[in-house]
Amino acid sequence: MKIPVPLIMFVLILVTTVSGCIPSAPSSKDNAPAVLPSPTVPAPSTAPPQEEPAPGGAKNAAASQISTSDPSAKSHLQVPLDTATTPVDAVALPIIALVPLGDNKGYTVNSRFPIEGLAMEGTLLRQSPGKWLLSGQFRSDRASFAPGKPSVQAMGAMTPKEGGGLAVTETAGEMIITFPAPLPPAEEPKLPESKVIPFTLTLDAPDNTIFSIMLLPF
């Protein structure tokens, strides 16, 4: 029995059409949800925590480094000197300073005494070429303080002389002015008011003379 060709063509078209309308079922492998990798949790560290340096540790380390690498580090330390401290059993004496004035006119007299309540003030002025005048006053709140009259002498150096002994050789351009001025006892009662003791001295000396003043305790 022969099947007509048109029928065969119809069946092929029908099968092709029906098969194209049926959706293909997705594979179970494609529809499976994607599995994300689980995050890796870092294992806790077993190393001991780093200790923070104690305050000032860096300074101490630097100091130790300096002390070992620089042998002269101690020489950089500045130790204050207490000039007001008098050694035990030492005799404290007044300090007299001559402060130069301008234009080489002379000096002003400044003083510092080891006993409170005593002072010396004045000037040493050049009057004319080779002529000088020292004038001023002492102030004291102790009755026993009574400086004597000043005197002047050329400075000298002790040099050995023939046959033994020492000779005084004058030092050119240097003169010293001295006052006999024994200091009163520190425990002496103070006066109600300070007394004033004036002094004056005229002397001959070159204009370029170097002067100094000293108060003698006898």
Backbone bond lengths (Angstrom), bond angles and torsions (degrees), N, CA, C in turn:
res aa  C-N    CA-C-N  psi(-1)  N-CA   C-N-CA  omega(-1)  CA-C   N-CA-C  phi
1 M - - - 1.454 - - 1.498 108.14 -
2 K 1.259 116.00 125.20 1.448 120.84 -178.47 1.523 110.10 -91.17
3 I 1.351 114.93 134.96 1.475 120.35 177.18 1.511 107.41 -93.47
4 P 1.287 115.55 129.50 1.476 117.39 -177.91 1.535 111.18 -62.35
5 V 1.306 114.46 144.27 1.483 120.71 -179.38 1.505 112.09 -61.13
6 P 1.315 120.12 -41.16 1.480 118.31 179.25 1.508 112.47 -58.98
7 L 1.348 115.70 -33.39 1.475 117.47 -179.59 1.515 110.72 -68.65
8 I 1.321 115.22 -40.80 1.473 118.76 179.26 1.528 110.74 -61.95
9 M 1.327 116.14 -42.04 1.464 119.82 179.66 1.517 111.08 -63.58
10 F 1.339 116.83 -37.13 1.464 121.41 -178.95 1.503 110.21 -65.82
11 V 1.371 115.49 -42.54 1.463 119.36 -178.91 1.527 110.52 -65.07
12 L 1.323 117.42 -41.20 1.471 120.42 179.33 1.532 111.93 -62.90
13 I 1.331 113.86 -41.51 1.481 117.05 179.60 1.500 110.40 -65.57
14 L 1.356 116.31 -39.96 1.469 119.95 -178.80 1.513 111.00 -65.10
15 V 1.360 115.93 -44.78 1.473 118.80 -179.42 1.520 111.07 -62.95
16 T 1.319 114.68 -40.59 1.480 117.98 -179.04 1.516 111.48 -65.38
17 T 1.332 115.16 -40.00 1.480 119.08 -178.92 1.505 111.71 -66.99
18 V 1.373 115.68 -45.03 1.462 119.81 -177.91 1.514 111.03 -66.07
19 S 1.332 115.61 -41.88 1.470 117.42 -179.68 1.513 112.42 -66.36
20 G 1.323 118.59 -28.46 1.480 120.19 178.27 1.487 112.65 -76.31
21 C 1.325 118.86 -20.48 1.462 120.18 -179.41 1.495 112.82 -87.27
22 I 1.346 118.56 -17.62 1.464 120.38 -178.96 1.517 107.79 -84.47
23 P 1.364 117.73 117.43 1.470 119.81 -179.62 1.503 110.03 -68.76
24 S 1.303 112.85 143.81 1.463 118.11 177.85 1.513 109.53 -77.09
25 A 1.315 117.56 134.18 1.480 121.45 -179.25 1.517 109.61 -74.87
26 P 1.307 118.27 128.42 1.473 120.36 178.60 1.500 110.53 -65.21
27 S 1.308 114.38 145.81 1.458 119.04 179.22 1.510 110.61 -68.81
28 S 1.311 114.55 149.61 1.478 119.73 179.27 1.512 111.78 -61.86
29 K 1.341 113.84 -25.37 1.469 116.48 179.99 1.510 111.34 -69.82
30 D 1.386 114.92 -37.83 1.468 117.44 -179.70 1.506 111.93 -73.46
31 N 1.351 117.49 -33.49 1.471 119.79 -177.41 1.519 112.64 -80.17
32 A 1.329 121.11 -11.02 1.477 122.07 -178.90 1.512 110.33 -65.90
33 P 1.304 117.84 131.19 1.482 119.93 -179.73 1.519 111.05 -61.93
34 A 1.325 113.97 142.13 1.464 119.19 -179.71 1.513 110.40 -67.97
35 V 1.278 116.36 134.57 1.473 121.95 -179.69 1.513 108.33 -96.93
36 L 1.343 115.40 114.28 1.462 120.61 178.97 1.517 109.93 -78.58
37 P 1.329 117.14 142.76 1.481 118.66 178.31 1.514 110.81 -68.11
38 S 1.297 116.94 136.33 1.468 121.23 -179.67 1.518 109.81 -67.68
39 P 1.366 116.30 136.95 1.472 118.84 -178.59 1.517 111.36 -62.96
40 T 1.325 113.99 143.46 1.468 119.67 -179.43 1.522 109.84 -84.59
41 V 1.307 117.10 120.11 1.467 122.00 179.51 1.520 108.18 -87.46
42 P 1.379 117.48 120.71 1.470 118.59 -178.96 1.508 111.50 -64.63
43 A 1.278 115.33 138.96 1.464 120.42 179.65 1.515 109.86 -70.72
44 P 1.325 118.25 139.62 1.479 119.91 179.99 1.514 111.34 -60.02
45 S 1.348 114.73 139.27 1.461 119.93 -178.35 1.508 110.31 -72.31
46 T 1.298 115.59 136.85 1.467 120.56 178.51 1.508 112.52 -98.10
47 A 1.367 116.96 -2.37 1.466 119.41 -179.26 1.515 109.69 -71.86
48 P 1.331 120.29 141.70 1.474 121.98 179.53 1.515 110.51 -65.61
49 P 1.352 117.57 143.86 1.480 119.95 179.82 1.516 110.78 -62.20
50 Q 1.330 113.98 143.41 1.469 119.63 -179.78 1.512 109.83 -72.68
51 E 1.319 116.22 127.86 1.458 120.64 -179.19 1.509 110.66 -76.48
52 E 1.350 115.32 134.29 1.458 119.95 176.87 1.517 109.67 -74.92
53 P 1.320 116.85 140.60 1.481 118.45 179.22 1.505 111.05 -63.46
54 A 1.316 116.03 140.47 1.458 120.48 177.75 1.509 109.91 -66.25
55 P 1.365 116.76 148.95 1.479 118.74 178.78 1.512 111.18 -55.02
56 G 1.320 114.66 134.14 1.455 120.03 -179.16 1.500 113.91 83.32
57 G 1.379 116.50 0.80 1.453 118.41 -179.85 1.502 112.22 -64.26
58 A 1.373 114.52 -39.38 1.467 117.70 179.97 1.514 110.82 -63.42
59 K 1.348 116.59 -40.13 1.465 119.47 179.87 1.519 111.05 -65.40
60 N 1.386 114.36 -40.56 1.459 116.76 -179.48 1.515 110.75 -65.96
61 A 1.359 115.77 -37.88 1.460 118.36 178.87 1.508 110.99 -65.70
62 A 1.353 115.91 -41.62 1.463 118.71 178.96 1.514 111.11 -64.07
63 A 1.334 115.57 -38.64 1.467 118.35 -179.32 1.514 110.96 -65.32
64 S 1.376 114.96 -41.35 1.458 116.55 179.54 1.508 111.45 -66.59
65 Q 1.358 115.91 -33.45 1.459 118.19 178.44 1.517 111.05 -65.95
66 I 1.342 116.80 -40.89 1.463 120.14 179.43 1.523 110.81 -64.71
67 S 1.357 115.17 -41.34 1.461 117.24 -175.94 1.522 111.74 -66.73
68 T 1.342 117.19 -27.07 1.455 118.28 -178.98 1.511 112.73 -91.35
69 S 1.364 115.93 -30.01 1.457 118.11 -176.07 1.511 113.09 -93.29
70 D 1.332 117.44 -21.05 1.464 120.58 -177.90 1.515 108.99 -120.52
71 P 1.313 119.65 96.26 1.475 120.72 -177.96 1.505 113.10 -62.37
72 S 1.346 118.47 -22.86 1.468 120.60 -177.21 1.510 112.05 -95.53
73 A 1.355 117.91 16.80 1.458 119.36 -176.81 1.517 111.31 -60.95
74 K 1.341 117.62 -35.16 1.457 120.11 -178.44 1.516 112.04 -64.86
75 S 1.316 117.15 -24.64 1.461 119.33 -178.05 1.514 111.82 -70.78
76 H 1.382 116.54 -14.21 1.447 118.91 179.88 1.527 111.60 -85.24
77 L 1.315 117.52 -10.46 1.450 119.68 179.93 1.513 109.62 -72.98
78 Q 1.321 114.13 136.35 1.454 119.58 179.53 1.521 108.39 -104.94
79 V 1.305 116.09 115.74 1.455 121.56 179.98 1.513 108.47 -99.49
80 P 1.366 118.56 117.55 1.464 119.54 -179.32 1.514 111.41 -66.33
81 L 1.318 115.98 141.08 1.455 122.03 179.34 1.517 108.86 -104.00
82 D 1.314 116.76 125.98 1.459 121.94 179.21 1.520 108.25 -89.91
83 T 1.334 115.16 94.18 1.461 119.09 -176.78 1.523 112.49 -71.51
84 A 1.353 116.98 -16.97 1.461 119.32 -178.25 1.527 111.78 -81.19
85 T 1.331 117.43 -12.96 1.457 120.69 -178.44 1.524 110.24 -80.82
86 T 1.318 115.78 128.82 1.460 121.35 179.29 1.514 109.09 -105.25
87 P 1.326 119.01 128.30 1.463 120.33 179.19 1.520 111.18 -58.40
88 V 1.330 114.77 154.16 1.465 120.08 179.37 1.531 109.61 -62.53
89 D 1.331 116.00 139.09 1.468 124.12 178.64 1.531 113.33 69.88
90 A 1.338 117.95 6.13 1.466 120.30 177.11 1.525 109.61 -87.30
91 V 1.325 115.94 149.55 1.464 121.49 178.61 1.526 108.20 -90.21
92 A 1.326 116.38 116.65 1.463 120.91 179.76 1.527 109.03 -81.89
93 L 1.317 116.42 126.27 1.462 122.18 -179.20 1.522 110.40 -116.22
94 P 1.324 117.14 153.83 1.463 119.90 174.85 1.527 110.47 -66.81
95 I 1.316 115.46 152.53 1.458 122.14 176.25 1.525 108.13 -114.46
96 I 1.335 115.86 121.76 1.466 121.71 -179.24 1.528 108.00 -114.28
97 A 1.318 116.38 128.57 1.465 121.59 -178.60 1.521 109.79 -122.47
98 L 1.335 115.73 141.16 1.461 122.81 174.86 1.526 108.21 -105.21
99 V 1.332 115.64 117.49 1.466 121.61 -178.21 1.524 108.51 -101.28
100 P 1.345 118.68 120.60 1.475 120.29 -176.07 1.523 112.42 -62.88
101 L 1.326 114.96 141.58 1.458 122.41 172.14 1.526 109.26 -91.66
102 G 1.319 116.30 167.25 1.453 120.03 179.22 1.521 112.31 -72.19
103 D 1.339 115.14 158.41 1.471 122.94 176.73 1.529 112.48 60.81
104 N 1.337 117.82 25.06 1.470 121.62 177.57 1.525 112.72 55.75
105 K 1.329 115.48 35.25 1.465 119.15 179.71 1.519 112.46 -78.55
106 G 1.320 117.20 -24.62 1.451 119.63 -177.83 1.517 111.25 150.38
107 Y 1.342 115.13 -145.01 1.461 120.50 -173.19 1.524 110.21 -142.74
108 T 1.322 115.52 155.90 1.460 121.70 165.89 1.530 108.12 -103.06
109 V 1.327 115.98 152.25 1.462 121.78 -176.90 1.525 109.02 -102.06
110 N 1.329 116.79 120.54 1.464 122.66 173.62 1.522 108.82 -114.08
111 S 1.335 116.25 150.79 1.464 119.25 -175.48 1.517 110.90 -142.63
112 R 1.336 114.34 157.68 1.463 122.31 171.41 1.516 107.68 -144.38
113 F 1.335 115.88 122.69 1.462 121.86 -177.07 1.529 109.98 -108.06
114 P 1.333 116.98 148.62 1.468 119.50 177.86 1.519 113.14 -75.11
115 I 1.338 116.82 -9.19 1.464 121.54 179.05 1.522 108.49 -116.37
116 E 1.301 115.87 129.17 1.461 120.16 179.80 1.529 110.10 -67.09
117 G 1.314 116.13 142.32 1.457 121.22 178.67 1.512 114.03 101.11
118 L 1.349 117.66 -2.43 1.462 121.61 177.92 1.525 109.07 -112.94
119 A 1.345 115.83 145.01 1.464 120.52 179.55 1.518 109.76 -157.81
120 M 1.331 114.75 155.53 1.461 122.38 175.38 1.519 107.40 -135.54
121 E 1.327 116.63 133.21 1.461 121.85 -179.91 1.521 109.30 -143.62
122 G 1.318 116.56 152.57 1.460 119.53 -179.84 1.517 111.11 164.99
123 T 1.331 115.60 -165.61 1.467 122.71 -179.94 1.526 109.76 -142.28
124 L 1.319 114.65 154.79 1.464 122.65 170.81 1.527 105.85 -124.73
125 L 1.339 116.25 105.08 1.461 121.15 -171.35 1.526 111.04 -115.81
126 R 1.320 114.34 145.27 1.467 120.27 175.80 1.525 107.83 -84.74
127 Q 1.336 116.41 116.92 1.458 121.70 -177.85 1.522 111.87 -82.58
128 S 1.310 115.91 -41.48 1.466 123.26 -179.96 1.526 106.67 -159.34
129 P 1.326 119.22 170.78 1.466 119.16 179.83 1.525 112.02 -53.79
130 G 1.345 116.03 119.57 1.459 121.25 178.45 1.510 114.50 82.75
131 K 1.351 119.54 2.42 1.464 122.76 -178.47 1.534 109.79 -122.39
132 W 1.339 115.27 130.25 1.463 121.33 -178.54 1.524 110.24 -129.22
133 L 1.347 115.90 152.04 1.464 121.51 177.83 1.526 109.11 -131.97
134 L 1.344 114.49 121.16 1.463 121.23 174.19 1.519 108.09 -102.72
135 S 1.320 117.80 125.95 1.467 121.35 179.68 1.523 108.89 -148.24
136 G 1.316 114.48 151.77 1.460 119.60 179.46 1.508 110.68 166.42
137 Q 1.347 116.18 -154.60 1.458 120.29 -177.04 1.528 110.47 -158.67
138 F 1.323 113.42 153.73 1.459 121.45 169.54 1.520 108.39 -99.26
139 R 1.329 116.17 150.11 1.461 122.12 171.37 1.523 108.12 -124.11
140 S 1.324 115.60 136.93 1.458 119.34 -177.67 1.521 110.44 -149.15
141 D 1.336 115.20 138.43 1.467 119.54 172.95 1.525 110.69 -104.16
142 R 1.351 116.61 18.47 1.466 122.20 174.93 1.526 108.46 -119.19
143 A 1.318 116.42 132.75 1.465 121.03 -174.06 1.524 112.28 -67.78
144 S 1.333 118.28 -32.17 1.464 120.36 -174.24 1.530 113.43 -80.28
145 F 1.303 119.00 -9.08 1.462 120.33 -179.34 1.524 108.89 -78.78
146 A 1.342 116.32 114.00 1.467 121.54 -176.18 1.522 109.56 -144.19
147 P 1.342 118.77 83.11 1.472 121.02 179.66 1.525 111.60 -61.09
148 G 1.342 116.07 146.92 1.464 121.12 177.93 1.519 111.90 -88.59
149 K 1.329 115.70 -172.95 1.462 121.27 -178.66 1.529 110.49 -73.82
150 P 1.337 116.76 144.32 1.467 119.68 -179.52 1.518 111.96 -77.12
151 S 1.302 115.76 156.93 1.468 123.26 174.01 1.526 107.90 -140.43
152 V 1.341 115.29 160.14 1.458 120.15 -177.37 1.521 109.61 -130.29
153 Q 1.302 116.84 146.15 1.458 121.81 176.15 1.525 108.86 -152.49
154 A 1.326 113.79 154.00 1.459 119.19 178.71 1.522 109.93 -72.47
155 M 1.316 114.78 143.98 1.461 119.52 176.81 1.519 109.40 -70.69
156 G 1.312 115.99 147.71 1.456 120.05 -178.51 1.510 111.85 -141.30
157 A 1.303 114.67 165.72 1.459 122.11 177.65 1.515 108.64 -122.28
158 M 1.317 115.98 142.51 1.460 121.65 179.86 1.534 109.34 -85.32
159 T 1.315 114.70 123.49 1.471 119.88 178.94 1.526 109.38 -128.59
160 P 1.318 118.06 144.95 1.472 119.98 178.54 1.530 110.32 -66.01
161 K 1.311 115.98 144.70 1.460 120.21 177.07 1.519 109.54 -117.09
162 E 1.318 114.87 160.53 1.463 119.99 -177.50 1.528 110.61 -63.06
163 G 1.296 116.64 140.00 1.453 120.85 -179.30 1.510 112.83 86.24
164 G 1.350 117.49 1.55 1.457 120.50 179.80 1.514 113.03 100.63
165 G 1.302 115.44 162.67 1.453 120.28 -179.20 1.525 111.54 89.92
166 L 1.322 114.34 -178.58 1.457 121.37 -178.07 1.514 110.24 -124.95
167 A 1.299 115.64 148.54 1.462 121.78 176.18 1.523 108.60 -122.49
168 V 1.325 115.53 146.56 1.465 121.49 179.57 1.516 108.59 -94.58
169 T 1.314 115.75 121.22 1.460 121.57 178.06 1.518 108.87 -107.98
170 E 1.320 116.68 123.91 1.457 119.84 -178.30 1.524 110.92 -65.56
171 T 1.340 113.95 140.97 1.462 120.93 175.98 1.516 108.10 -95.43
172 A 1.306 117.06 120.05 1.463 120.98 -175.19 1.523 110.68 -63.88
173 G 1.356 115.24 134.44 1.463 120.70 172.75 1.503 115.52 82.21
174 E 1.343 120.11 9.05 1.461 121.89 179.74 1.522 109.53 -129.07
175 M 1.361 114.94 131.84 1.468 120.51 178.83 1.521 108.69 -136.67
176 I 1.341 115.36 147.60 1.455 121.15 179.83 1.519 109.43 -121.70
177 I 1.334 115.96 135.66 1.468 123.04 177.14 1.522 107.09 -107.19
178 T 1.323 116.61 125.93 1.465 120.32 -176.92 1.523 110.79 -119.16
179 F 1.342 115.21 148.65 1.466 123.69 174.51 1.521 107.75 -125.96
180 P 1.326 118.89 129.39 1.465 119.34 167.23 1.530 108.19 -73.87
181 A 1.337 117.01 115.96 1.469 119.80 -174.07 1.522 110.14 -148.81
182 P 1.357 117.82 75.63 1.465 119.65 175.83 1.522 110.83 -60.88
183 L 1.321 116.34 136.44 1.461 120.74 -178.79 1.521 110.76 -80.67
184 P 1.322 117.84 145.41 1.466 120.68 177.69 1.526 110.34 -75.07
185 P 1.315 117.98 160.50 1.468 120.14 175.48 1.530 110.33 -62.37
186 A 1.317 115.99 143.38 1.465 119.61 -178.51 1.517 111.86 -64.12
187 E 1.352 116.90 -28.22 1.471 119.57 -178.19 1.522 113.15 -87.51
188 E 1.332 117.26 2.62 1.467 119.47 179.72 1.530 110.32 -64.49
189 P 1.332 117.10 136.20 1.470 119.48 179.50 1.530 111.31 -60.39
190 K 1.319 115.42 148.94 1.459 120.76 -179.90 1.523 110.64 -86.56
191 L 1.329 114.75 149.87 1.460 120.97 175.53 1.528 110.16 -76.32
192 P 1.315 117.10 154.47 1.472 119.28 176.02 1.521 111.89 -59.66
193 E 1.348 116.50 -36.72 1.457 122.07 178.36 1.526 108.93 -135.03
194 S 1.330 116.01 144.43 1.466 120.22 179.39 1.524 110.54 -68.14
195 K 1.317 115.88 141.28 1.461 120.51 175.89 1.523 109.47 -94.88
196 V 1.344 116.11 155.17 1.460 123.05 -177.83 1.523 108.93 -114.11
197 I 1.326 116.35 131.09 1.466 122.21 -179.91 1.526 107.70 -123.05
198 P 1.341 118.70 103.30 1.468 120.24 -178.04 1.528 111.86 -77.95
199 F 1.318 115.76 159.65 1.472 121.54 175.36 1.524 108.79 -147.62
200 T 1.329 114.93 154.84 1.461 121.85 176.83 1.524 109.26 -153.94
201 L 1.327 116.36 148.73 1.459 121.66 -179.86 1.524 108.70 -156.37
202 T 1.329 115.10 127.79 1.467 121.14 174.51 1.521 108.40 -104.15
203 L 1.309 116.98 134.77 1.466 119.64 -177.30 1.519 111.13 -144.50
204 D 1.312 113.07 152.92 1.466 121.37 177.35 1.530 108.65 -101.94
205 A 1.315 115.01 126.65 1.463 119.89 179.43 1.519 108.64 -162.67
206 P 1.321 118.04 147.88 1.464 120.51 177.33 1.527 111.37 -57.86
207 D 1.321 115.74 156.84 1.464 120.46 -176.50 1.529 112.61 -64.46
208 N 1.316 117.23 -26.71 1.467 120.22 -178.22 1.526 112.87 -96.42
209 T 1.328 117.14 20.06 1.466 120.81 -178.89 1.529 110.70 -68.15
210 I 1.322 115.38 141.95 1.468 121.68 174.12 1.522 107.80 -97.50
211 F 1.343 116.96 117.05 1.460 122.18 -176.37 1.527 110.82 -102.59
212 S 1.323 114.20 155.83 1.463 122.23 169.93 1.519 108.19 -147.96
213 I 1.340 116.22 154.21 1.468 122.38 -178.78 1.521 108.61 -125.00
214 M 1.326 115.55 137.96 1.461 120.92 178.87 1.520 109.60 -137.73
215 L 1.342 116.14 136.58 1.462 122.10 173.57 1.522 108.09 -98.99
216 L 1.329 116.10 123.46 1.462 121.59 -177.49 1.525 109.90 -91.97
217 P 1.340 118.03 135.83 1.471 120.22 -177.43 1.520 113.12 -82.81
218 F 1.322 118.24 27.12 1.477 120.74 179.03 1.512 108.98 -150.66
